[in-house]
Amino acid sequence: MLKYSRVFALIVFVFLFAMCNQKSKNESDKETILKGSIDITVDETVKPIVDDQVAVFEGTYYGAKITVKPKSEAEVINDLLNQKTEVVVTTRNLTKEELQRFEKSKIKPRVTPFATDAIALISSKNNNDTLIALKTVLDLMQGKPDGTIKGLVFDNPNSSTVRYMKELAKVKEIPASGVFSFKTNEEVIKFVSENDGMIGIVGVNWLSQPSPNMIETIKKINILSVKGLKGDKYYDPSQTDIALKEYPLARDLFIINCQGYSGLGMGFASFIAGDIGQRIVLKSGLMPVRTPTRKLKIRNQIINDKE
């Protein structure tokens, strides 16, 4: 009888040990704001800045794994609305109609603005003129070319740059001639560098932070100064002109989190909007929502290290 009791006790011990190990494993796999894995769908025009943020975030919090999935703006928003993704980075806020769809699903999106980006107009280095009037571009979008440029080149028909320029031109469709599109910003830059008279329309982040394989190509293009619809001055897509709200093609960037719980999406959004994330934005050439503070220590006298 004692023998069977010992066998039973051993079986109970092994069972409880296995359950404790399983519980410990489940707890270690649990997603938190600083641990776990998540996919983030990103507007392709601003992928470089998101890649930088992810690299630093993962380098700081080793238990976090974020996979960046670049898509066109239309695909990003559709995936979010259809709950195919829970966290996205976009160049616009959600519309009233989109928010109502989330309300019906009892989902409350957390929208965090974190930077101001710019749409850049580029041309081949062979073109001596580095100035362009926004009206000229909008006229071409409206099907009224004036002959000063051969055509406009976009990254994708469904991209945020196309949507932005259509809204400025107040058109629902782009004209059948004079406007072309590829699939990526890199393809636009390469095409414009090889074709005189074409004007490329890309996210400025691709120019301020080029990938290694694009550095030589970018040396073959001009980043044009743009005259807005009011006034006679030309402005560059620089941090200064963006900060002063003078560059006419600036736009805000947002991270939208629909997880509905305190997960990695919330942690990443807080990181981007925090001090480190805003410093990364500043270094990238974009304009952070909050300029990081800088503390200076003032001394009354200079101390000689040799003394």
N, C-alpha and C positions, 0 to 999 in steps of 0.2 A: 504493500500500500504506500509505504514511504517512497519507494522507487517511482511510482506513478505520480506522486505529488511533486517530486523534484522535476520530472519531465514536464508536467503541466506548468510549473513555475518558470521553467526555462522557456517554454513556448510563449507564455505571457510576456516575459522579459524581452524576447526577440521582437514580438509584435509591437510593444510599446517603444522600443528603440527605433524600429523602422518608422513608426508614426511620428516620432520626434524629429527624425532626420528629414522626413517628407515635409513636415511643418516648417522646419528651419530652411529647407530649400525653397518652399513657396514664399516665405517671408523675404529671402534674399533676392528672389526674382521680382518682387513687387515693385512697380514703378512709383517713383517719387518725383519731386521737382528737380532733383539732382542725380537721379539714377534711373536706368532703364533704357529702352530703345523706342524710337519714334521716327516716322517718315514725315518730312515737311515738304509740301508742294510749293514751289517758288516761281514767281514770274521770271521768265528767262532773262529779261532785260536787266535784272538786278542780282543775278546769281553770284557775281564775284564778291559783293559785300556780305552776302549770307554765308558763302564758303569761308570767309575770314572769321566771321562770328562763330561758326560751328567749330572751326579748328581750335580757336582759343578756349571755347566752352568745354570741348572734349579734353583738351590738354589740362584744364583746371579740375574738371570733375571726371575722373577716370571711369566711373561706373556708368557714364552717359554715352549713348550712341545715337547720333542723329544722321539720317540719310536724306540728302537733298535731292528732290526730284524736280528739275526745271521743266516748265510747260508754258504755253501761251496763256495770256490773261484769261481768255474765255474758258480754257480747260481748267485753270486753277479755280475759278469761281464755280464752274459746273461741278467739279469734284467735291468742293466744299458743300454746295447746296444738296448734292446727292449723297452726302455722308460717305464718300469714298476716301476722304481724308479729313483730318480733324484740325490740322494746323497749317496755315498758309501764309506766305508773304506776298503782298500785293502793292500796286502803285495807286490804289484808290480804296476808299472806305466802302462799306456795304451800302447799297441803296435801301430806300424805305421798303420797297417790295421784297427785297432779299431778306431783310430783317423780319418781315411779317411771315415769311416761310419758316424761318427758324422758330418764331414764336408758336406757330402751329405744331411744331415738333417738340415744343417745350425745351428748346435749346437757347441759351443766352450767350451769344458770342462775346468774347473778351477782345476788344480792339485796342491795340497799343501802337500809336505812332512813334517812330524811332529815328527818322531821318528825312531830309529833303534831297531829292534826286533831281536830275535834269535830263532832258532830251537834247542830245547834241546833233548838230547838222555838220556833215563832213563832206569834203570833196578831195579830188586827187591833188597831189602836190604839184602836178603840172599846171593846175589852174592858179594863176597869179592872184586873182581876187579872193580875199579871205573874208569878205563882208557879204551879208545876205539880208534882205528884208523879209520879215515873216510874211508880209502880204504877198510876196512873189510865190512863196510856197503854198499859201492858202488858195491863191488864184488857180494854181495848177491842180490842187485838190478839188477845186470846183469845176474843173474842166476848161479853165481859161488860161492856157499857157501864154507867156509873153515872149518866148524865144530866148530868154537869158539862160535858162537851164534846160538840159535835154530830158531830164526825168528825175523822179524821186524813187528811192529804193528803201523798202521796209524789210524788217526781219521776218514777219509772219502776218498773214492777213487777219489773224485773230489776236494779234499782240496788243499790248497796252499802248504802244506808240501809235499804232493805227487808230485805235479807239480815241486816243487823246487828240490827234490831229484832225480826225473827222469831227469831233466836237467843236474844235476851234474853227474849222471851216464851215461848220453847220451843214454838213452833208451826211446822208445816211449810207451812201455807197461811194467807193472810190471810183474815179473815172476809168474807162476801159483802156485808155492809152495814156502814156506818160507816167504811170505809176507801176512799180514792179515790187515783187516780194520774194524772199527766199525762206529759209527756215530758222536761221540763227543770226545773231548780231555779228558773229565772226565772218559769216559768209557775206554780209552786207559790206563790212569793212574791206574785205579782200576785193570784192567786185568794184567798189568805188575807187580803190587805189589803182586799179588797172584800166578804168574807163573815165576819160576826161568828160567833163560836163555833167556828170551824174551827181546828185546830192543824196547822200546816205542819211538815214534817220535812225539813231541808235541811242541806247542808254549810255550816259557819260561814264558810268562805272566801268564799262568795257574798255574805255580809253585811258582812264586814270589808273586802272589795275589790269593791264593786259596779261593774258596767259603767255608763258614763255614762247610758244610757237607763233604768237601774234606781234611780238615786239618789233620785228623788222618791217612787218606790213604796216603798222601804225606810223612808222617813220615816213611812209609814202603818202600820208594824207594830211589835209589841213582841217583843224577844228575851227569852224567858222564863227565869227562874231555876228550876232543877230540883232537887227533893229526891230523893236516891237511895233505894235499897231499904233502906239502913241509916242510922240517924240521923235527926235532925229538921231539919238545916240545909239551906238552899237554896244552890246554887252556879251561877255563870254560866259560859258557854263562853269565858272570858277566858284570856289567857296565864298569869295568876297561878294560877287554879284548875286549869288544865290541868297546869301545871308541878308543882303540889303534889299532883296525882293525886286531886283532890277532885271535879272535875266528873265525873258518872257516865256521860257519853256520849262519852268520848274514844276515839280510835283512832289507830293508827300509819299512816304513809304509806311506801310502798316504790317504788323504781324497780327493775324486773327486766329484766336484759339477757341475751338468749339469742343474741347474734350469734356467739359462739364465736371471736372474734378481736378484736384491738385496734382497734376501729372507733370511730365517733363516739358510739355508745351508751355505751362505756366512758368516753370523755372527758366526756360530759354528766353521767353518774352521779357521776364524781369531782368535777365542778364543783359539783353540787348539795350533795354531802356536804362540800365544802370550805368555807373561810372566807367567800368571797363568797356562795356559795349559801345558807349558813346565816344570813348577815345578811339576805338577801332573805326567808327564812322568818320570821325574827324581826320584820321590818318589816311583813310581811303580816298579823300578828295570830295566826299559828300558833306552835307551840313547836318550835324546832329540836332535833335530836337532840344536837348539841353547841353549847352557848352560845358565840358568838364572843367571843374575848378582847378586852379593851380596855386599851391601854397608856396610863398616865398619867405625865406628866412633871412632877415636883414641883420647884419652884424655891424657894430660900431667901429671895428678895426679889423684889418686883415691879419690873420695869423700866419706866420711863416712856419711852414712844416719842418724846415731845417733847424729851427731853434730848439 
